[in-house]
Amino acid sequence: MPSIFSYLSAEVDWCEGNFEHSAIIAEYYNTISNAGFFILPPALLYLNRQYCQQCPLPMYFTSALLFCVGIFSTYFHMTLSYVGQLLDELSILWTLAVAYSFWYPQVYFPRCIKNRKHFLWLSGVITVVSTFMSFIKPALNAYMLNCIAFHFLYLTRKELKKCNNKRVHQIAKAMVMWWGLAITSWIGDKWLCGLWQMINFPYFHSFWHVLIATSLFYLFPLVIYFNVIYEMPSFKPKLEYWPSDSWPVRVPYVALEQSHKQC
């Protein structure tokens, strides 16, 4: 029986051919395409530094976990090991759990939950249980994690109905567009692998890495924006673009102004 740390011991093997470009990297392009997850955390911290000053724990904790996602995804695609697969999936699970714990709006809490401290305990219990369940059938973990995205989209839709800020809607549309391209690439690589191999272009999972990281660049400012609306009434959040609004390629971030006005 091969070691759980052994190369190619994972239950999942993506469409890209193994060891075609390197003797030590199983899926070369799937490995290097994780670069976005190493760029994303410091970029979020720098661009949203005003929010970080007010709420450092959520930003630093989530950014550290996003960095771990990059490390473990790189390790998994480099080795296709069973341990690498679990670390990759569990790092995503825990990142989502932390994001929910810190930023899930209290207006959507279950009736039995009275405050965020109780919600943190609930999230922790669910995450621990989910962690143990992920060992039962690891091949299903990726599908379950992707399903959580639909809840994010549902929450975004509910918040947009209450907000008339055009820039918020603009960034939300961009986020959905990038996520749609990302999930299409993921599904295409998973279910149409034979077609891509036939035309010698089995690289759609690497596109998934790049596109989902791009989507997160738009998602996090939205999450921060609505968190300020709900949790920091003394500030008025303002969505800006870096380096400027006029650039064709730009990244959104949240600036804070002292105000009691809300969206």
TAQUI-V624977 format. One record per pair of residues at least 24 apart in sequence whose ideal C-beta (glycine too) atoms are under 7 Angstrom apart, sorted by sequence separation. I is the first residue (numbers start at 1). GAP is how many residues later the second one is. If there is no record, write none. Layout:
<<I | GAP> <I | GAP>>
//
This chain:
<<234 | 24> <235 | 24> <41 | 25> <236 | 25> <40 | 26> <41 | 26> <65 | 26> <69 | 26> <97 | 26> <182 | 26> <185 | 26> <228 | 26> <234 | 26> <233 | 27> <228 | 28> <37 | 29> <38 | 29> <65 | 29> <66 | 29> <182 | 29> <225 | 29> <233 | 29> <37 | 30> <65 | 30> <97 | 30> <149 | 30> <181 | 30> <182 | 30> <224 | 30> <221 | 31> <37 | 32> <38 | 32> <221 | 32> <37 | 33> <62 | 33> <65 | 33> <94 | 33> <178 | 33> <182 | 33> <221 | 33> <229 | 33> <93 | 34> <217 | 34> <218 | 34> <229 | 34> <34 | 36> <37 | 36> <62 | 36> <178 | 36> <179 | 36> <61 | 37> <62 | 37> <93 | 37> <146 | 37> <178 | 37> <93 | 38> <34 | 39> <34 | 40> <175 | 40> <178 | 40> <90 | 41> <93 | 41> <31 | 43> <175 | 43> <58 | 44> <90 | 44> <174 | 44> <175 | 44> <58 | 45> <89 | 45> <31 | 46> <30 | 47> <31 | 47> <171 | 47> <175 | 47> <86 | 48> <89 | 49> <27 | 50> <171 | 50> <172 | 50> <26 | 51> <171 | 51> <26 | 52> <86 | 52> <89 | 52> <93 | 52> <96 | 52> <25 | 53> <26 | 53> <27 | 53> <85 | 53> <89 | 53> <92 | 53> <26 | 54> <168 | 54> <89 | 56> <168 | 57> <18 | 62> <156 | 66> <13 | 67> <159 | 67> <171 | 68> <10 | 70> <10 | 71> <168 | 71> <7 | 72> <8 | 72> <9 | 72> <10 | 72> <167 | 72> <7 | 73> <9 | 73> <12 | 73> <7 | 74> <10 | 74> <11 | 74> <6 | 75> <10 | 75> <5 | 76> <4 | 77> <4 | 78> <5 | 78> <4 | 79> <171 | 81> <165 | 98> <163 | 100> <103 | 120> <105 | 121> <103 | 124> <106 | 124> <105 | 125> <11 | 127> <12 | 127> <11 | 128> <33 | 173> <36 | 173> <40 | 173> <51 | 173> <15 | 174> <29 | 174> <36 | 174> <14 | 175> <30 | 175> <34 | 175> <30 | 176> <33 | 176> <37 | 176> <40 | 176> <44 | 176> <48 | 176> <29 | 177> <33 | 177> <36 | 177> <40 | 177> <15 | 178> <54 | 178> <15 | 181> <15 | 182> <17 | 185> <16 | 186> <15 | 187> <16 | 187> <15 | 189> <16 | 189> <15 | 190> <14 | 191> <47 | 195> <51 | 203> <47 | 204> <48 | 205> <50 | 205> <51 | 205> <47 | 206> <48 | 206> <50 | 206> <43 | 208>>
//
